[in-house]
């Protein structure tokens, strides 16, 4: 069965104290899971390159990932990225005039985010739907 094949089943994960169900066509497309966090390129994006806020969060996120209990992920507010999954960046000093690199991201490719709304600058516009 292909990734986009219809199914009656829904998969769910429980990151921290949240019970979130992910299903294409609902409010979530990209699961907020360790695999996607580790492949995310948001912290390397030119939009965030000169952001003191984002760069500071990158450092703390690495530590948060390292300290997370096995099978769990840090709270999204502690991870500067995976905006396609979680929503816009809290940092106010991002440069949205710079070219984003969403299309070079493996998460973007795997979840076919070129067809998502929005399909770029998730750090500004929020999660993919």
C-alpha positions as CSV (number, residue, x, y, z in Angstrom):
1,X,0.0,0.0,0.0
2,X,1.5,3.4,-1.0
3,X,2.0,6.4,1.2
4,X,-1.0,8.2,-0.3
5,X,-3.3,5.2,-0.4
6,X,-6.6,5.6,1.5
7,X,-6.9,3.7,4.7
8,X,-9.3,3.4,7.6
9,X,-6.5,3.3,10.1
10,X,-5.0,6.2,11.8
11,X,-1.6,6.1,13.4
12,X,-0.9,7.9,16.6
13,X,2.0,8.8,18.8
14,X,2.2,10.3,22.2
15,X,4.9,13.0,22.5
16,X,5.1,14.0,26.1
17,X,1.6,14.6,27.5
18,X,-0.1,15.1,24.1
19,X,-2.1,12.5,22.3
20,X,-2.0,13.6,18.6
21,X,-3.3,11.7,15.6
22,X,-1.8,12.4,12.2
23,X,-3.8,11.8,9.0
24,X,-3.4,13.5,5.6
25,X,-6.4,15.8,5.0
26,X,-6.8,16.8,8.6
27,X,-5.0,19.5,10.5
28,X,-1.7,17.5,10.6
29,X,0.3,16.3,7.6
30,X,3.8,15.9,9.0
31,X,4.2,14.1,12.4
32,X,6.3,15.8,15.0
33,X,8.6,12.8,15.7
34,X,12.3,12.3,16.3
35,X,12.9,11.1,12.7
36,X,11.5,14.3,11.2
37,X,13.2,16.5,13.8
38,X,16.6,15.0,13.0
39,X,16.1,15.4,9.2
40,X,14.7,18.9,9.4
41,X,16.9,21.6,7.8
42,X,15.0,24.7,9.2
43,X,18.0,25.6,11.4
44,X,20.2,25.8,8.3
45,X,17.7,28.0,6.4
46,X,18.9,31.5,5.2
47,X,15.7,32.9,6.7
48,X,17.0,32.0,10.1
49,X,20.7,32.5,9.5
50,X,21.0,36.0,11.1
51,X,18.4,35.4,13.7
52,X,19.9,35.6,17.2
53,X,16.7,34.0,18.5
54,X,16.8,31.0,16.2
55,X,20.5,30.4,16.5
56,X,20.2,30.4,20.3
57,X,17.3,28.0,20.1
58,X,19.3,25.7,17.8
59,X,21.9,25.2,20.6
60,X,19.3,24.6,23.2
61,X,17.4,22.2,20.9
62,X,20.4,20.0,20.5
63,X,20.6,19.6,24.3
64,X,16.9,19.1,24.6
65,X,17.0,16.2,22.0
66,X,20.0,14.7,23.8
67,X,18.2,14.9,27.2
68,X,14.8,13.6,26.0
69,X,13.8,10.3,27.5
70,X,14.0,7.3,25.1
71,X,11.0,7.3,22.7
72,X,10.1,10.9,23.5
73,X,10.8,14.2,21.8
74,X,11.2,17.7,23.3
75,X,8.3,20.1,23.4
76,X,8.0,21.9,20.0
77,X,8.7,25.3,21.6
78,X,12.2,23.9,22.4
79,X,13.0,22.9,18.8
80,X,13.6,25.7,16.2
81,X,12.3,23.7,13.2
82,X,9.8,21.2,12.0
83,X,7.5,24.2,11.4
84,X,5.7,22.2,8.7
85,X,4.5,20.0,11.6
86,X,4.1,22.4,14.5
87,X,3.4,25.9,13.3
88,X,5.2,29.2,12.9
89,X,8.5,30.2,14.6
90,X,8.2,32.2,17.8
91,X,11.3,34.2,16.8
92,X,10.5,37.7,15.6
93,X,13.9,38.4,13.9
94,X,13.6,36.1,10.9
95,X,14.4,37.5,7.5
96,X,11.5,36.4,5.2
97,X,13.1,38.3,2.3
98,X,15.7,35.5,2.1
99,X,15.1,32.4,0.0
100,X,13.9,29.4,2.1
101,X,15.3,25.9,1.5
102,X,12.2,23.9,2.1
103,X,12.4,22.1,-1.2
104,X,15.9,20.7,-0.3
105,X,14.5,19.1,2.9
106,X,13.9,15.3,3.0
107,X,10.9,15.9,5.2
108,X,9.4,18.2,2.5
109,X,10.1,15.6,-0.1
110,X,8.8,12.6,1.8
111,X,5.5,14.3,2.7
112,X,5.0,15.9,-0.7
113,X,4.9,19.4,0.8
114,X,5.1,21.0,-2.6
115,X,1.4,20.3,-2.8
116,X,0.7,21.5,0.8
117,X,-0.7,24.8,1.9
118,X,1.6,26.6,2.5
119,X,4.4,24.9,0.7
120,X,7.3,27.1,1.8
121,X,8.2,29.5,4.7
122,X,6.5,27.3,7.3
123,X,8.4,29.3,9.9
124,X,6.2,32.3,8.9
125,X,3.0,30.7,7.8
126,X,2.6,27.7,10.0
127,X,2.2,24.0,9.6
128,X,1.4,22.3,6.4
129,X,-2.2,21.2,5.8
